[in-house]
């Protein structure tokens, strides 16, 4: 059995072309990343049909208020 002839000029790709295509794929992944992960943890879910700013989750606001209250108590009784 004879092998089918392969058109080598059509299958050769340079390393710079592969690198360029890989960078394009990475730039398209704007939904990934540490900043987006942290904002998804701390903020309400994103609604793609509304263009409003996301609000922080209730547990994060409550925790921040308790930390602020604790810092004020420490300041008032110990650092004054």
C-alpha positions in Angstrom: 0.0 0.0 0.0 1.3 3.3 -0.9 1.0 6.3 1.4 -1.0 9.2 0.3 1.1 12.2 -0.7 1.1 15.0 1.8 1.2 18.6 0.8 4.0 19.7 3.2 3.7 23.4 2.4 0.1 23.5 3.7 0.9 21.7 7.0 4.0 23.7 8.0 3.4 26.3 10.7 6.1 28.4 12.2 6.6 28.8 15.9 5.9 32.5 15.8 2.5 31.8 14.2 1.6 29.3 16.9 2.7 31.7 19.6 0.6 34.5 18.0 -2.5 32.3 17.8 -1.9 31.1 21.4 -1.7 34.8 22.7 -5.0 35.6 20.8 -6.7 32.6 22.6 -5.4 33.8 26.0 -6.6 37.4 25.4 -10.1 36.1 24.6 -10.3 34.5 28.1 -11.3 37.7 29.9 -13.8 35.7 32.1 -10.8 33.9 33.8 -8.3 35.2 36.2 -7.7 35.8 39.9 -9.4 39.2 39.9 -12.6 37.8 38.4 -12.5 34.9 40.8 -12.3 37.2 43.8 -15.0 39.5 42.5 -17.3 36.5 41.9 -16.7 35.4 45.5 -17.3 38.9 47.0 -20.0 40.3 44.7 -23.5 39.3 43.8 -23.9 37.2 40.6 -23.5 39.1 37.3 -26.6 39.5 35.3 -25.6 39.9 31.6 -28.9 41.5 30.7 -28.5 44.4 33.1 -25.8 47.0 33.0 -25.8 47.9 36.7 -22.9 47.8 39.1 -22.7 44.6 41.2 -23.3 45.0 44.9 -21.2 43.2 47.6 -22.7 40.1 49.1 -24.5 40.5 52.4 -22.1 38.3 54.4 -19.2 40.4 53.3 -20.9 43.7 54.4 -21.8 42.2 57.7 -18.3 40.8 58.3 -16.8 44.2 57.3 -19.1 46.0 59.8 -18.1 43.6 62.6 -14.4 44.1 61.8 -14.8 47.9 61.8 -16.7 47.7 65.1 -14.0 45.5 66.7 -11.3 48.0 65.5 -13.2 50.9 67.0 -13.6 49.1 70.3 -9.9 48.2 70.4 -9.0 51.8 69.5 -11.3 53.3 72.2 -10.2 51.0 75.1 -6.5 50.2 74.3 -5.0 52.8 72.1 -6.5 56.0 73.6 
